[in-house]
Amino acid sequence: MIDFRSDTVTQPSPYMREAMAKAPVGDDVYGDDPTVNELEAWTAQRHGFEAALFTSSGTQANLLGILAHCQRGDEYLCGQQAHNYKYEAGGAAILGSVQPQPIENNPDGTLCFEKLAAAIKPDDIHFAQTKLLSLENTIGGKVLPLEYLAKARKFVDQHDLLLHLDGARVYNAAVALNVDITEISQHFDSMTICLSKGLGAPIGSLLLGSKAYIERARRLRKMVGGGMRQAGILAAAGKIALTENIERLADDHANAHYLAQQLGQLDGFNTADFPTQTNIVYANVDRKIDLTAIATHLKSQGILFSPSYHPMRLVTHLNVTREDIDTFIKALKQQL
């Protein structure tokens, strides 16, 4: 199966499966799982934080990340296209009574600091209290510049806010920028890392921050049912993802550039309006093309993609090769 729907569909390698099977385990709720403990300690040190928490998903990590910073009736600023605002079922608002204040994203994925400043609520009993700015990197495959992150740090310090990073694909950003991950993480009070996208682990995300912050998040994780027992089986895969699957993200980026180039040469597909920076490709598609019918037909050939017109999204990952892209383009041509 050739699957372009998302980088969440990656399969663990045989080596990763073997490490999972052999992982020393214990009851993580009691703090007894040595593999989880090692992953959390190593990840915190590697990224410049005091502590880390292993969670079941990026959505859970973001939920805990926001709620550990904010109280009921508080507010966080974020982008209109932010995953933790748009695609996570309103968790912070519903489960934590924390109000999101979305700001329109600029075309490059950044947020305008003037608009953010205008959205900060005054100290008045009529308003929620603004406590946090949440950024996402990458966002829609776009990389936030390091200069922008430095300005964001200065902005939150000036306005007495905290700064959180939804770093689901933060390693794609680091690889695209050709910098060490700490060049990004140094600006944030907290951040998440998803292990089950391009990094190739089957399950899991990490939340990083201060020791006190992570202890609050650990209590919240238990509250929302996220306490896992012999979770070292999963943590073992996460450690391999972080130590062995980083550099190869560059291959995904190169394949995405190739896919965008090849797709953009087909009649009715426009990729030129969406510069490819990492592993996500977008294309506007002529409405005369029946994408749903094409997707159904290609599925019968073992090729999966999500049919959409404005825009269509395709994602490269460790289970997509250059040859797979050629196979997809050839099959797509035959349907046009």
C-alpha positions in Angstrom: 0.0 0.0 0.0 1.3 3.5 -1.0 -0.3 5.9 1.4 -0.1 9.7 0.9 -2.9 10.6 3.4 -0.6 11.5 6.3 2.7 10.7 8.0 0.7 9.2 10.8 0.4 6.0 8.8 4.0 5.0 9.1 4.8 1.5 10.1 7.4 0.6 12.8 10.5 -1.1 11.4 11.5 -4.6 12.3 14.3 -3.2 14.5 11.8 -1.0 16.3 9.4 -3.9 16.9 12.2 -6.0 18.3 13.2 -3.2 20.7 9.5 -2.9 21.8 9.3 -6.7 22.5 12.5 -6.7 24.6 11.9 -3.4 26.5 12.1 -3.6 30.3 8.8 -2.4 31.7 7.0 -1.5 34.9 3.9 0.3 36.0 4.4 3.9 34.7 1.5 5.3 36.8 3.6 4.3 39.8 6.7 5.7 38.1 8.2 2.2 37.8 8.7 1.8 34.1 12.4 2.1 33.4 12.1 2.5 29.7 9.6 5.4 30.0 11.7 7.0 32.7 14.8 6.8 30.5 13.0 8.2 27.5 11.6 11.2 29.5 14.9 12.0 31.2 16.8 11.7 27.9 14.3 13.8 26.0 14.2 16.6 28.6 18.0 16.8 28.6 18.4 16.6 24.8 15.9 19.5 24.3 17.0 21.8 27.1 14.1 21.3 29.6 14.0 20.1 33.2 11.4 17.3 32.6 9.3 15.5 30.1 6.1 13.5 30.1 5.2 10.6 27.8 1.7 10.8 26.5 -0.5 8.7 24.2 -1.0 11.3 21.5 -0.2 14.8 20.3 -3.7 15.9 21.0 -3.3 14.7 24.6 0.1 16.4 24.9 -1.3 19.7 23.7 -4.3 19.4 26.0 -2.1 18.8 29.0 0.3 21.5 27.8 -2.3 24.2 27.8 -4.1 23.1 30.9 -0.9 22.9 32.9 -0.3 26.6 32.1 -3.8 27.9 32.4 -6.6 27.9 35.0 -10.4 27.9 34.3 -11.4 31.2 32.8 -8.0 31.9 31.4 -7.2 32.4 27.7 -4.6 31.3 25.2 -3.7 33.0 21.9 -3.1 30.8 18.8 -3.5 30.8 15.1 -6.7 30.2 13.2 -5.1 27.2 11.6 -3.5 25.9 14.8 -4.0 22.2 15.3 -4.8 22.6 19.0 -7.5 25.1 18.1 -9.0 23.7 14.9 -8.4 19.9 14.9 -8.4 18.8 18.6 -12.2 18.8 19.3 -12.0 22.0 21.4 -10.4 20.1 24.2 -8.9 23.0 26.2 -12.2 24.9 26.1 -14.4 21.8 26.8 -12.3 20.0 29.4 -10.3 22.9 30.9 -12.6 25.9 30.5 -9.7 27.7 28.8 -10.7 30.1 26.1 -8.9 30.0 22.8 -8.4 33.4 21.1 -7.5 32.6 17.5 -5.6 35.1 15.3 -5.5 34.8 11.5 -2.3 33.1 10.3 -0.1 35.0 7.8 0.6 33.2 4.6 3.9 31.9 5.9 2.2 30.5 9.0 3.4 33.2 11.4 1.1 35.4 13.6 1.2 39.2 13.5 2.5 40.5 16.8 0.4 43.7 16.5 -2.7 41.6 16.2 -1.6 39.4 19.0 -1.0 42.4 21.2 -4.4 43.8 20.4 -6.0 40.5 21.4 -4.5 40.4 24.9 -7.3 41.2 27.3 -7.0 44.0 29.8 -7.1 43.4 33.5 -10.9 43.7 33.8 -13.5 41.4 35.3 -15.4 41.3 32.0 -12.6 39.4 30.2 -10.8 36.1 30.4 -7.2 36.5 31.5 -4.7 36.0 28.7 -1.9 33.7 29.9 -0.3 31.9 27.0 0.7 32.1 23.3 0.7 28.8 21.5 2.7 28.5 18.2 2.9 25.5 15.8 6.1 24.5 13.9 5.8 23.2 11.3 2.3 24.5 10.5 0.8 23.1 7.4 4.3 22.1 6.4 5.6 25.6 6.7 8.6 26.3 8.9 8.6 29.3 11.3 11.9 31.2 10.9 14.3 31.3 13.9 14.2 35.1 13.8 10.4 34.9 14.3 10.8 32.5 17.3 13.2 34.9 18.9 10.7 37.8 18.4 7.9 35.6 19.9 10.0 35.0 23.0 10.6 38.8 23.3 6.9 39.4 22.8 5.7 37.1 25.5 8.3 38.4 27.9 7.1 42.0 27.3 3.5 41.0 27.9 4.0 38.6 30.8 2.8 35.6 28.9 4.0 32.0 28.6 5.1 30.4 25.3 4.1 26.9 24.2 5.1 25.1 21.0 3.0 22.5 19.3 6.0 20.7 17.9 4.2 17.7 16.3 6.6 18.1 13.3 9.2 20.2 15.0 12.0 17.9 13.7 10.9 18.5 10.2 11.4 22.2 10.9 14.9 21.6 12.4 15.9 19.5 9.4 14.6 22.0 6.9 16.5 24.8 8.7 19.6 22.6 9.1 19.9 23.5 12.8 20.0 21.5 16.0 16.6 21.1 17.7 17.7 23.3 20.6 17.9 26.3 18.3 14.1 26.0 18.2 13.3 24.6 21.7 15.3 27.3 23.6 12.6 29.9 23.0 9.7 28.0 24.6 8.4 27.4 28.2 6.9 24.1 27.0 6.8 22.1 23.8 5.4 18.9 22.4 7.0 16.3 20.1 5.0 13.8 18.2 6.8 10.4 17.8 4.2 8.8 15.6 4.4 11.0 12.5 7.5 11.2 10.3 9.7 9.8 13.1 8.0 6.5 12.7 7.0 5.3 16.1 3.5 3.6 16.3 2.2 5.6 19.3 3.1 8.5 21.5 4.1 12.1 22.0 6.1 14.0 24.6 5.4 17.2 26.6 8.5 19.1 27.9 8.8 21.8 30.4 9.9 22.6 34.0 9.7 20.0 36.7 6.8 21.7 38.4 5.0 22.2 35.1 5.4 18.5 34.2 4.1 17.4 37.6 1.0 19.4 37.0 0.7 17.8 33.6 1.2 14.4 35.0 -1.8 14.9 37.4 -3.9 16.1 34.5 -2.8 13.1 32.3 -4.2 10.8 35.0 -7.4 12.9 35.2 -8.2 12.5 31.5 -7.4 8.8 31.5 -4.0 9.0 30.0 -2.1 7.1 32.7 -0.5 4.0 31.0 0.9 1.0 32.8 3.6 -1.0 31.1 4.2 1.8 28.6 7.8 1.0 28.1 6.8 -1.1 25.1 5.8 2.1 23.4 8.6 4.3 24.9 11.2 2.0 23.4 9.9 2.8 19.9 9.9 6.5 20.8 13.6 6.5 21.8 14.5 4.8 18.5 12.4 7.4 16.6 14.3 10.3 18.3 17.8 8.7 17.9 17.7 7.1 14.5 14.9 8.6 12.4 15.8 12.3 12.4 18.3 12.7 9.6 16.2 10.6 7.2 13.4 13.3 7.3 15.5 15.1 4.7 14.6 12.2 2.3 10.9 12.9 3.0 11.4 16.6 2.2 13.2 15.7 -1.1 10.5 13.3 -2.0 7.9 16.0 -1.3 9.6 18.4 -3.6 9.7 15.8 -6.3 6.1 14.9 -5.8 5.1 18.6 -6.0 7.1 19.0 -9.2 5.6 15.9 -10.9 2.0 16.6 -9.8 2.2 20.2 -10.9 3.0 19.1 -14.4 -0.4 17.3 -14.8 -3.3 19.2 -16.3 -5.7 20.5 -13.7 -3.2 20.3 -10.8 -1.6 23.5 -9.5 1.2 23.2 -6.9 3.0 26.4 -7.8 0.9 28.4 -5.3 2.1 26.2 -2.4 5.9 26.2 -2.1 6.9 22.9 -0.5 9.2 23.4 2.5 9.0 20.0 4.3 7.0 16.8 3.7 3.6 18.2 2.9 2.5 18.9 -0.6 -0.6 21.0 -1.5 -2.3 21.4 -4.9 -5.4 23.2 -6.1 -7.4 20.8 -8.4 -9.7 21.6 -11.3 -13.3 20.9 -10.3 -13.8 19.1 -13.6 -11.6 16.3 -12.3 -13.6 13.7 -10.3 -11.1 13.2 -7.5 -13.4 11.0 -5.4 -13.8 8.5 -8.3 -10.0 8.6 -8.9 -9.3 8.0 -5.2 -11.6 5.0 -5.2 -10.0 3.5 -8.3 -6.5 4.1 -7.1 -7.3 2.5 -3.7 -8.1 -0.7 -5.6 -4.5 -0.5 -6.9 -3.1 0.0 -3.4 -2.7 3.8 -3.6 -4.3 6.0 -1.0 -4.8 9.8 -0.9 -7.4 12.2 0.4 -9.5 13.7 -2.4 -9.9 17.5 -1.9 -9.9 20.4 -4.3 -8.8 23.6 -2.5 -6.3 22.4 -1.7 -5.5 18.7 -2.0 -2.9 17.5 0.5 -0.4 14.7 0.1 2.2 13.8 2.7 5.5 12.0 2.3 7.1 9.8 5.0 9.4 6.9 5.6 7.1 4.4 3.8 6.9 6.5 0.6 9.8 6.2 -1.9 10.7 8.0 -5.1 9.5 4.9 -7.0 6.1 5.0 -5.1 5.7 8.6 -6.3 6.3 7.6 -9.9 3.8 4.8 -9.5 1.2 7.3 -8.1 1.8 9.9 -10.9 1.5 7.2 -13.6 -1.7 5.8 -12.1 -3.1 9.3 -11.8 -2.3 10.2 -15.4 -4.2 7.2 -16.6 -7.3 8.5 -14.8 -7.3 12.0 -16.2 
